Amino acid sequence: MIAEFLRQEFASTGRYMEKISACLDAERVSPDIILNADIANPDENAQRRRVFARYRGYGTGEASYLTGFPDHGVTWRWATLTPQEILDVRYIRYCYWTALSAGTRSPVIAAGRIRQGIEVYGISNQRFLQIGSLVAQGVAMPPLILVSVPDPISFAVLEGHSRLTAYALAADCLAAETRVMIGIAPAIAQWDEY
């Protein structure tokens, strides 16, 4: 999960690349551990974990949206979801996503509000519309990273909120199956953002 999360956000040039680059520099490690990740290499895994801790506070107890997220005991696997399953994924419990979705944490509700021109906190919806256009054209997107408790399964997006919103904007164009990474653990229920 750490390798995939860092890879996706490092590729987001305007939003996260500079922050991750600064963390790589502080840890004195090469971007190669993200760009060409070898998850079978324990030294690389330890380096990525340190970068991720510095970048997102993962496992440190520092205030971030990952505060309280279980750093052990989560089973991660690849899966495919149907369009309806994708549209049923919820946003994390974060003020921006809650406001955009009118308190529902539903990307479908957020997409309807975006179509109505509703913006929250003065933040433009343009990126969602641009990504939604790419989805409608069939452009492959990086996989969402989702989390859930084991019973009942109820997915929240850990990484990929903008893509999830774009999927809802282009719901009629979703593929029959969408590849995602899923983390499941009972302890996820204790994470404030779930």
Rosetta blueprint (number, residue, H / E / L):
1 M L
2 I H
3 A H
4 E H
5 F H
6 L H
7 R H
8 Q H
9 E H
10 F H
11 A L
12 S L
13 T H
14 G H
15 R H
16 Y H
17 M H
18 E H
19 K H
20 I H
21 S H
22 A H
23 C H
24 L H
25 D H
26 A H
27 E H
28 R L
29 V L
30 S L
31 P L
32 D H
33 I H
34 I H
35 L H
36 N L
37 A L
38 D L
39 I L
40 A L
41 N L
42 P H
43 D H
44 E H
45 N H
46 A H
47 Q H
48 R H
49 R H
50 R H
51 V H
52 F H
53 A H
54 R H
55 Y H
56 R H
57 G L
58 Y L
59 G L
60 T L
61 G L
62 E L
63 A L
64 S L
65 Y L
66 L L
67 T L
68 G L
69 F L
70 P L
71 D L
72 H L
73 G L
74 V L
75 T E
76 W E
77 R E
78 W E
79 A E
80 T E
81 L E
82 T L
83 P H
84 Q H
85 E H
86 I H
87 L H
88 D L
89 V L
90 R E
91 Y L
92 I L
93 R L
94 Y L
95 C H
96 Y H
97 W H
98 T H
99 A H
100 L H
101 S L
102 A L
103 G L
104 T L
105 R L
106 S L
107 P H
108 V H
109 I H
110 A H
111 A H
112 G H
113 R H
114 I H
115 R H
116 Q L
117 G L
118 I L
119 E L
120 V L
121 Y L
122 G L
123 I L
124 S L
125 N L
126 Q H
127 R H
128 F H
129 L H
130 Q H
131 I H
132 G H
133 S H
134 L H
135 V H
136 A H
137 Q L
138 G L
139 V L
140 A L
141 M L
142 P L
143 P L
144 L E
145 I E
146 L E
147 V E
148 S E
149 V L
150 P L
151 D L
152 P L
153 I L
154 S L
155 F L
156 A E
157 V E
158 L E
159 E E
160 G L
161 H H
162 S H
163 R H
164 L H
165 T H
166 A H
167 Y H
168 A H
169 L H
170 A L
171 A H
172 D H
173 C H
174 L L
175 A L
176 A L
177 E L
178 T E
179 R E
180 V E
181 M E
182 I E
183 G E
184 I E
185 A L
186 P H
187 A H
188 I H
189 A H
190 Q H
191 W L
192 D L
193 E L
194 Y L
